[in-house]
């Protein structure tokens, strides 16, 4: 088989434009593994998520904020930060570490930097875009309070624990 050097891409007297092309191809070949790793890591990165917090709560409400029915119920304030709006549907609030799915949120959108007030009144009201009420009250003697992810096991934010409950709460003084 007689193949000339020019037929297989070997040039004995390369021009300046060919040298630039050859250098570019060499650079591309050398950086290809790094570019592939970058692409893979970007594809594998988790999407932007919001951070949810129990920012404040009041466990002994006498003369403070009142619910629409006039009751001075305990209350819990949820706050979101991060780059995206979060739908609270499928999240849970609980005052019992052994029952993490005690009170499910309805489908409520919480925008970035927005606060949501939930009354802890035992009235169990879960209608989206209306005043929300849990199916439990907060114990003024101190207890656990948790916000749980949709999987029903991941605690997103909490206060207190069985072994180290919150201290006794003072009348009309919020905590958080």
LODRENGU-101486 format. One record per residue: residue in three letters; x, y, z of N, C-alpha, C, O in turn. Coordinates in pm, whole numbers, padded with zeros to 5 digits, always signed. Each point is the difference from the previous one (the first is absolute). Layout:
BEGIN
ALAXYZXYZXYZXYZ
...
***
This chain:
BEGIN
UNK+00086-00116+00000-00086+00116+00000+00090+00122+00000+00082+00018+00090
UNK-00098+00066-00192+00083+00119-00012-00088+00122+00023-00079+00038-00086
UNK+00093+00022+00203-00080+00116+00035+00095+00117+00021+00098-00010+00073
UNK-00129+00121-00138+00087+00117+00015-00026+00066+00136-00106-00017+00060
UNK+00205+00091-00015-00010+00067+00129-00112+00102+00001-00067+00015+00103
UNK+00043+00054-00211-00104+00101-00003-00139-00062+00004-00095+00064+00044
UNK+00081-00187-00090-00130-00065-00001-00045-00035+00141-00121-00008+00025
UNK+00213-00013+00068-00040-00034+00136+00014+00119+00095-00007-00016+00122
UNK+00026+00135-00177-00001+00120+00083+00136+00042+00049+00008+00088+00085
UNK+00099-00145-00134+00133+00042+00042+00049+00102-00101+00007-00028-00120
UNK+00027+00145+00169+00045+00106-00089+00144+00032+00039+00029+00029+00116
UNK+00059-00035-00214+00141+00021+00031+00034+00147+00016+00097+00033+00069
UNK-00173+00057-00131+00028+00143+00010-00129+00072+00038-00065+00060-00085
UNK+00027-00067+00215-00128+00057+00040-00004+00151-00011+00101+00068+00020
UNK-00220-00016-00053-00020+00144-00008-00031+00053+00141-00030-00079+00089
UNK+00036+00213-00067-00032+00055+00132-00142-00030+00045-00024-00024+00118
UNK-00072+00023-00211-00138-00030+00039-00015-00145+00045-00081-00030+00087
UNK+00159-00059-00148-00004-00140+00040+00058-00016+00141-00052-00079+00079
UNK+00158+00152-00047+00060-00007+00134-00100+00045+00107-00007-00062+00106
UNK-00070+00168-00133-00100+00048+00095-00107-00104+00021-00044-00024+00113
UNK-00001-00041-00223-00101-00105+00009+00052-00118+00080-00072-00055+00083
UNK+00197+00016-00107+00060-00112+00071+00009+00031+00150-00029-00086+00083
UNK+00070+00208-00048+00009+00039+00140-00138-00001+00066-00014-00043+00115
UNK-00088+00092-00187-00136+00000+00054-00050-00141+00024-00062-00027+00103
UNK+00089-00063-00197-00044-00139+00014+00071-00066+00118-00062-00077+00074
UNK+00191+00106-00057+00076-00057+00111-00057+00049+00133-00017-00078+00094
UNK-00012+00208-00086-00057+00058+00121-00136-00063+00031-00029-00033+00115
UNK-00054+00016-00218-00131-00062+00018+00013-00143+00052-00074-00041+00089
UNK+00169-00036-00147+00020-00138+00044+00047-00007+00145-00041-00088+00075
UNK+00126+00182-00037+00052+00000+00138-00107+00041+00100-00003-00051+00112
UNK-00086+00142-00150-00101+00048+00094-00129-00080-00006-00090+00025+00080
UNK+00076-00118-00171-00123-00080-00013-00038-00072+00129-00117+00005+00039
UNK+00211-00072+00030-00040-00067+00125-00055+00098+00104-00098-00030+00068
UNK+00161+00146-00056-00049+00098+00097-00137+00052-00039-00086+00020+00086
UNK+00064+00003-00214-00131+00046-00047-00107-00105+00024-00113+00032+00037
UNK+00148-00159-00057-00096-00108+00026-00035-00007+00148-00117-00015+00035
UNK+00216+00027+00052-00027-00002+00144-00087+00118+00041-00090-00015+00083
UNK+00115+00132-00140-00081+00117+00030-00145-00023-00043-00092+00030+00075
UNK+00073-00082-00195-00135-00026-00051-00073-00102+00088-00118+00018+00030
UNK+00187-00122+00010-00062-00103+00084-00039+00058+00136-00109-00027+00049
UNK+00198+00107+00011-00032+00056+00131-00116+00098-00008-00080+00008+00093
UNK+00070+00067-00202-00113+00092-00015-00131-00076-00017-00104+00042+00052
UNK+00109-00151-00125-00121-00080-00019-00040-00073+00128-00119-00019+00026
UNK+00217-00020+00053-00029-00074+00123-00038+00090+00115-00055-00047+00100
UNK+00083+00175-00110-00031+00093+00110-00150+00003+00024-00080-00005-00094
UNK+00043+00014+00220-00141+00005+00032-00058+00135-00040+00072+00100-00001
UNK-00199-00096-00032-00060+00127-00038-00004+00096+00120+00009-00043+00115
UNK-00023+00169-00145-00006+00101+00107-00119-00030+00091-00110-00029-00047
UNK+00134+00038+00175-00108-00028+00095-00011+00115+00100+00096+00072+00026
UNK-00214-00059+00028-00023+00101+00104+00036-00059+00135-00007-00122+00019
UNK+00044+00206+00073+00023-00041+00138-00122+00042+00080-00043+00114-00008
UNK-00011-00206+00086-00115+00029+00085+00045+00003+00145+00083-00080+00043
UNK-00141+00172+00032+00034+00017+00140-00128+00016+00083-00100+00055-00048
UNK+00103-00103+00170-00097+00044+00100+00068+00123+00059+00091-00012+00082
UNK-00136+00128-00122+00070+00122+00040-00041+00049+00138+00077+00068+00068
UNK-00199-00101-00027-00050+00049+00128-00126-00077+00037-00069-00053-00087
UNK+00041+00046+00216-00127-00058+00045-00036+00060+00133+00084+00056+00071
UNK-00212-00068-00038-00051+00049+00128-00087-00110+00059-00098-00043-00061
UNK+00135-00004+00180-00068-00114+00061-00099+00037+00110-00072-00086+00050
UNK+00068+00211-00013-00096+00042+00104-00053+00138-00040+00046+00103+00050
UNK-00144-00105-00140-00054+00124-00055-00126+00040+00076-00101-00069-00006
UNK+00108+00181+00077-00115+00050+00076-00055+00128-00061-00119+00011-00032
UNK+00207+00085+00016-00042+00132-00047+00064+00038-00133-00005+00116-00040
UNK+00065-00212-00027+00070+00028-00124-00087-00017-00123-00120+00028+00003
UNK+00179-00073-00107-00066-00021-00128-00121-00093+00014+00006-00103+00066
UNK-00114+00142-00129-00123-00081+00006-00031-00058-00137+00025+00062-00104
UNK-00080-00183+00106-00046-00065-00123-00128+00070-00048-00058+00080+00073
UNK+00016-00110-00194-00118+00066-00056-00127-00027+00081-00095+00078-00006
UNK+00093-00189+00082-00117-00030+00084+00008+00068+00136-00086-00022+00086
UNK+00188+00106-00064+00014+00075+00124+00080-00070+00108+00031+00060+00103
UNK+00004-00188-00124+00077-00074+00100+00145+00044+00003+00057+00037-00102
UNK+00002-00042+00220+00143+00029+00019+00075-00132-00002+00047-00048+00103
UNK-00035-00009-00220+00065-00131-00013+00152+00015-00007+00052+00105-00037
UNK+00018-00212+00076+00145-00006-00021+00025+00014-00150-00090-00023-00080
UNK+00211+00060+00043+00029+00011-00143+00146-00034-00030+00088+00005+00085
UNK-00068-00041-00213+00132-00039-00051+00021+00080-00129-00090+00010-00083
UNK+00209+00045+00068+00033+00077-00120+00105-00077-00081+00104-00038+00052
UNK-00135+00017-00181+00091-00069-00092+00057+00104-00095-00071+00090-00045
UNK+00201-00101+00015+00068+00093-00089+00076-00079-00106+00055-00106+00029
UNK-00051+00160-00150+00078-00064-00105+00104+00096-00055-00024+00119-00015
UNK+00140-00174-00015+00107+00075-00066+00052-00088-00113-00039-00116-00014
UNK+00125+00171-00065+00055-00076-00112-00052+00054-00131-00073+00098-00003
UNK+00111-00162-00105-00029+00055-00132-00136-00035-00061-00034+00051-00107
UNK-00044-00136+00173-00125-00045-00063-00118+00004+00096+00017-00006+00122
UNK-00136+00017-00177-00125-00012+00074-00017-00146+00039+00042-00089-00075
UNK-00102+00063+00189-00022-00138+00043-00149-00023+00024-00070+00086+00054
UNK+00024-00203-00095-00137-00042+00027+00004-00082+00128+00066-00104+00005
UNK-00135+00149+00098+00001-00069+00129-00086-00125+00002+00006-00077+00097
UNK-00086+00054-00201-00080-00123-00007+00092-00119+00018+00104-00007-00065
UNK-00138-00084+00150+00077-00121+00033+00103+00021+00109+00061-00097+00045
UNK-00037+00221+00001+00084+00022+00118-00088-00019+00123-00122-00003-00010
UNK+00185-00010+00126-00074-00026+00124+00051+00087+00115+00116+00040+00002
UNK-00205-00012+00093+00037+00057+00129-00035-00103+00106-00097-00074-00014
UNK+00178+00069+00119-00027-00094+00108+00051+00054+00133+00092+00082+00005
UNK-00153-00129+00102+00049+00028+00134+00042-00130+00068+00015-00007+00122
UNK+00002-00098-00205+00029-00133+00052+00107-00066-00088-00025-00031-00116
UNK+00144+00010+00174+00110-00061-00077-00032-00140-00051+00059-00045-00098
UNK-00152-00024+00161-00033-00136-00045-00113+00000-00103-00031-00105-00056
UNK-00030+00221+00028-00105+00013-00101+00034+00119-00089-00058+00108+00013
UNK+00154-00128-00104+00050+00111-00081-00100+00050-00104+00015+00112-00050
UNK-00115-00191+00018-00098+00041-00102-00132+00041+00065-00107-00024-00056
UNK+00113+00083+00171-00118+00030+00080-00098+00096-00069-00121-00027-00003
UNK+00171+00138-00053-00089+00095-00067+00056+00037-00137+00101+00069-00010
UNK-00168-00117-00098+00048+00031-00135-00047+00138-00047-00115+00038+00021
UNK+00205+00034-00084-00037+00128-00061-00086-00025-00123+00015-00103-00066
UNK-00105+00195+00036-00070-00006-00129+00096+00055-00107+00111+00043+00032
UNK-00152-00046-00154+00082+00054-00110-00001+00153+00008-00093+00065-00047
UNK+00198-00010+00105+00014+00144+00019+00136+00042-00055+00102-00056+00040
UNK-00101+00153-00129+00126+00051-00055+00059+00103+00096-00069+00090+00046
UNK+00197-00105-00017+00070+00094+00086+00115+00059-00082+00097-00070-00032
UNK-00109+00198-00002+00101+00066-00082+00127+00024+00080-00001-00001+00123
UNK+00111+00023-00193+00128+00028+00062-00012+00121+00092-00051+00105-00041
UNK+00096-00118+00163-00004+00108+00097-00135+00022+00064-00020+00100+00070
UNK-00073-00190-00093-00136+00015+00054-00015-00077+00131+00063-00103+00022
UNK-00149+00156+00066-00034-00063+00127-00142-00055-00009-00084+00057-00070
UNK+00057-00166+00139-00134-00057+00008-00031-00028+00146+00079-00063+00071
UNK-00194+00110-00026-00044-00021+00137-00098-00117+00005-00096-00005-00076
UNK+00122-00088+00166-00088-00116+00021-00038+00000+00147+00087+00000+00087
UNK-00216-00002-00059-00045-00006+00139+00007-00143+00049-00039-00093-00070
UNK+00090+00075+00191+00006-00132+00064-00116-00006+00099+00016+00027+00119
UNK-00134-00064-00170-00124+00015+00076-00079-00130+00021-00101+00001+00070
UNK+00146-00109-00128-00072-00129-00001-00125+00003-00088-00081-00092+00006
UNK+00062+00195-00088-00121+00011-00083+00015-00070-00135-00099-00020-00070
UNK+00220-00018+00034+00029-00076-00122-00065+00061-00125-00085-00064-00063
UNK+00123+00183+00029-00051+00067-00121+00114+00005-00101+00103+00063+00023
UNK-00124-00131-00137+00104-00012-00101-00051+00036-00139+00018-00077-00095
UNK-00080+00191+00081-00051+00045-00129+00096+00104-00055+00027+00101+00064
UNK+00025-00127-00184+00095+00091-00062-00058+00141-00011-00119+00018-00026
UNK+00204+00080+00046-00035+00143-00010-00103+00045+00105-00064+00103-00017
UNK+00050-00180+00123-00080+00041+00115+00086-00013+00124+00110-00056-00005
UNK-00159+00106+00116+00074-00009+00125+00023-00147+00035-00094-00080-00002
UNK+00218+00045+00033+00036-00139+00029+00006-00023+00151+00047+00086+00076
UNK-00096-00203-00033+00000-00040+00141+00045-00145+00009-00055-00087-00069
UNK+00155+00059+00153+00047-00138+00018-00101-00081+00081-00097+00054+00053
UNK+00121-00183-00044-00082-00089+00082+00062-00020+00139-00035-00095+00070
UNK+00126+00183-00032+00061-00005+00132+00024+00141+00052+00007+00096-00077
UNK+00005-00086+00209+00038+00126+00065+00145-00013+00046+00052-00110+00014
UNK+00011+00223+00010+00136-00002+00053-00007-00003+00152-00082+00068+00061
UNK+00168-00147-00001+00002-00013+00146+00083+00113+00060+00119+00012-00029
UNK-00180+00069+00111+00070+00112+00061+00108-00046+00097+00087+00079+00038
UNK-00092-00205+00003+00104-00054+00089+00127-00035-00077+00103-00030+00061
UNK-00108+00035-00193+00116-00033-00084-00014-00138-00059-00036-00095+00070
UNK+00066+00082-00198-00009-00128-00068+00078+00007-00130+00081+00091-00020
UNK-00107-00186-00068+00062-00006-00132-00089+00071-00102-00122-00003+00012
UNK+00183+00066-00112-00073+00058-00113+00084-00022-00124+00116+00040-00005
UNK-00174-00103-00097+00076-00031-00120-00075+00027-00129-00122-00012-00007
UNK+00199+00048-00096-00048+00013-00138+00066-00112-00078+00123-00013+00000
UNK-00204-00070-00065+00048-00124-00061-00022+00003-00151-00104+00046-00048
UNK+00202-00097-00026-00004-00004-00147-00106-00098-00049-00050-00082+00077
UNK+00015+00091-00207-00103-00089-00056+00027-00150+00015-00093-00079-00007
UNK+00218+00039+00026+00027-00144+00018-00047-00052+00134-00001-00121+00023
UNK-00040+00212+00068-00054-00040+00130+00104-00041+00102-00035-00039+00111
UNK+00164+00046-00147+00105-00040+00094+00109+00106+00018+00065+00003+00104
UNK-00046+00081-00202+00106+00101+00007-00050+00124+00071-00094+00066-00046
UNK+00155-00034+00158-00036+00120+00076+00073+00118-00062+00123+00003-00002
UNK-00198+00093-00048+00054+00118-00067+00042+00105+00103+00104+00064-00016
UNK-00184-00046+00119+00028+00097+00106-00071-00048+00126-00109-00057-00007
UNK+00172+00080+00122-00066-00039+00124+00054+00077+00119+00106+00063-00006
UNK-00182-00070+00113+00036+00056+00129-00025-00108+00104-00100-00070-00008
UNK+00190+00057+00105-00018-00096+00108+00014-00143-00045+00017-00027-00119
UNK-00024-00063+00213+00003-00144-00025-00054-00070+00124-00022+00064+00103
UNK+00001-00193-00113-00051-00075+00115+00096+00013+00117-00041+00023+00113
UNK+00170-00039-00141+00100+00009+00106+00033+00141+00043+00049+00023+00111
UNK-00075+00072-00199+00031+00140+00029-00112+00089-00052+00018+00073-00097
UNK-00136-00078+00162-00113+00078-00048+00023+00150+00016+00089+00044+00072
UNK-00170+00032-00140+00006+00145+00014-00027+00037+00144-00070-00071+00072
UNK+00126+00183-00028-00032+00044+00135-00145+00047+00007-00065+00020-00103
UNK+00014-00005+00225-00136+00049+00017-00014+00133-00073+00087+00087+00010
UNK-00196-00072-00081-00024+00122-00077-00073+00102+00086-00084-00035+00084
UNK+00116+00161-00105-00061+00108+00077-00122+00055-00074-00003+00002-00123
UNK-00092+00042+00196-00124+00054-00057+00028+00118-00091+00069+00095+00038
UNK-00123-00102-00160+00009+00106-00101+00143+00039-00039+00024+00112-00044
UNK+00069-00205+00061+00138+00023-00043+00034-00110-00101-00003-00118+00033
UNK+00034+00160-00156+00032-00100-00103+00144-00048+00015+00083+00065+00065
UNK-00055-00178-00126+00131-00065+00008+00049-00020-00142-00076-00042-00087
UNK+00201+00073+00063+00057-00021-00133+00073+00120-00052+00053-00004-00111
***
